[in-house]
Amino acid sequence: MDPVVDARAVIMKNEMLVALLLDDYSQAGEIKETVKQKIGPLSQGRTLYVTTDEGVYYRTMTLDNNLRDGDTRDLIIQDANDMFDNLNIHENHLK
């Protein structure tokens, strides 16, 4: 969907994060709401976070790549938990 260039998702226990990379951030709020509406039913009762923060997107991409590359699962889980614990830092981007 325009202007989404790429999206990554991480699911940890009762939380789900969708990080979006956009080519036009002027519509970020509208895009996040649309994604929440479309993905909400798929979250199966998890708390759903949708962000357009580029730092969170790239961190999510790194987690995904590390998992695919076979990195130590414990380190990946620890990093993912830390990311979820610190999402409040990017609070303005989550709204």
C-alpha positions, 0 to 999 in steps of 0.5 A, a space after each residue: 500500500 502506498 506509501 509503504 516501502 517495506 514492513 516488518 513484524 515481531 510477535 512476542 508473547 502478548 505483543 505484536 509490533 509492525 514497523 513500517 518504512 515509508 517513502 512519504 511520512 506526511 501520511 504516517 498517521 493515516 497509514 498507521 490507522 489503516 494498518 491497525 484496522 487491517 491487521 487488528 483482527 489478525 493479532 489474536 488479542 495481542 497488544 498491537 503496536 504500529 510504528 513508522 519510526 525508522 530506527 524501530 523499523 531497522 532494529 526489527 529488520 536486524 532481528 528478523 535477519 539475525 533469526 534467519 541467519 541462525 544467530 543465538 535464539 536467546 540473544 534475539 529474544 533478549 533484544 526483542 524483549 528490550 525493544 518492546 520494553 523501550 517502545 515508549 521512547 518512540 511513543 509519538 511515532 506509535 500514535 
